[in-house]
């Protein structure tokens, strides 16, 4: 019997979240926090067994090009557009081309910053094969996507992979839920989805894995952080790794398309 697929993903970006809460943070510090987060994640990302998808802004990749190229040897590099704090439709194409140049890898996937809406026709025109910008949940002040399928679907001949949720009341499996939920409960809900759907997509950010104490962000977005959060993530992974296969999103969708 085939194991279900765990689609582990990270949004690799400049750390601009404090700007949402009125705190100034320099561009250099935004990049530095992203780099430090990847440093903390090195023990995980250096293991080819835990194949992941790294949705990367082109701007960040330009400032950490050697590492992004190295990570592309084991992981999928996908687009998080060009800049995290601003967006124009032409960024879809420009980011894909820049990331291909840096990674040496064909870029086929997109995730919009903050899971914002995007024109599917523009995504397809820019040369992508899939989009993972849907969080099919209700999150006050951010999303109301309960009408959208929580499973892989096609729209205008483009694959769309929503972020993972539990089966019934759509408890999300994204970074914020993981921070604020006991590992045992998260694991139980995740395994139920994996066994019934055959796959699940999780996503995190490297900046979560550094100390966020000094930043003016709500407590529930900051804690746990740093090594404590990495330990929590590794606890989850170690507890389920015998039950799942880790593959990239592109590989998963390619397998689906072949039938």
Order of alpha helices (4+ residues) and beta strands (2+ residues): beta-alpha-alpha-beta-alpha-alpha-beta-alpha-beta-alpha-beta-beta-beta-beta-beta-alpha-alpha-beta-alpha-alpha-beta-alpha
